[in-house]
Amino acid sequence: MVVLNKIYTRTGDKGETALGDGTRVVKHAARVNAYGTSDELNAFVGVARLEATGETDAALARIQNDLFDLGADLCRPDMESDAKAEYPPLRMIDAQVKRLEEEIDVMNATLEPLRSFVLPGGAALAAHLHVCRTVSRRAERLAVELATLEQVNPAAVKYLNRLSDWFFVASRIANNGGKDDVLWVPGANR
């Protein structure tokens, strides 16, 4: 159980922060950028939930929890030492990726195929979900970049990849099942 009784510690005042294993790194380290962006994404999902109802809100709540799992995973380097840790580190698993895929398939089955790219917008919820989609893509790019430098759980990268797809399909659902999607018209303003 996490206990947060003191919010400021002053330990980051010199531009460093602690990773999940206690290692101190600079705040602009690739690992910090990766899990920091997943935290930013979580905040945007919270904003999207202001417009969501029913199953969409429930799904976004699950995603928010997953994003905390993702942050816990990304902030913990050196997967080889997981077995020796005092507490087993929380890692993303393929079942979380699979759940997103199943939800995407259910949502997408109700939509007409696209004949053009979709511009972010339409309903307020759809616009918020497009912001989530783009921040998810940035989080994925940062996780992939981190993986070129250090070890990263492959399930974490897969999750971010599917998550951006989930946001895209959910945005179409939010746009009246795709009927109110704002479509790109190539060269319309030439």
Helices and strands as residue ranges (DSSP letters): E 16-18, E 24-26, H 30-49, H 54-74, G 79-84, H 94-108, E 118-119, H 124-149, H 154-174, E 182-183
